[in-house]
């Protein structure tokens, strides 16, 4: 059996400050690198690696990875290569009643210009 684990763009990095040298997730890196096109390209690249080391793949995705795994599994040209799909808390939508209002507000933060946008994001999303 083969296993390949892919890290999505902007994910898995931490601030240098904090206990034992690790603080909270680096939100600026996530915002800068994790745009839809980069996420989709990363998912396709991971699938290509999986098919290079085996004939079929089982896609496992958590949160955003779950959404991307579902998207890959839905593509008719890839279905013959996908043996299974495991989803862990896929980020299809948040369950909070205010989600329909908040999703547009937080998505619009990406549109704020450079340093102003970073200041607003860092005010709203405090690093741990």
Buried (B, 14 or more C-beta within 10 A) or exposed (E): EEEBEBEBBBBEBBBEEEEEEEBEBBBBBBBBBBEEEBBEEBBBEBBEBBBEEBEEBBBBBBBBBBBBBBBBBEEEEBEEBBEEBEBEEBEEEEEEEEEEEEEEEEEEBEEEEEEEBBEEBEEEBEBE
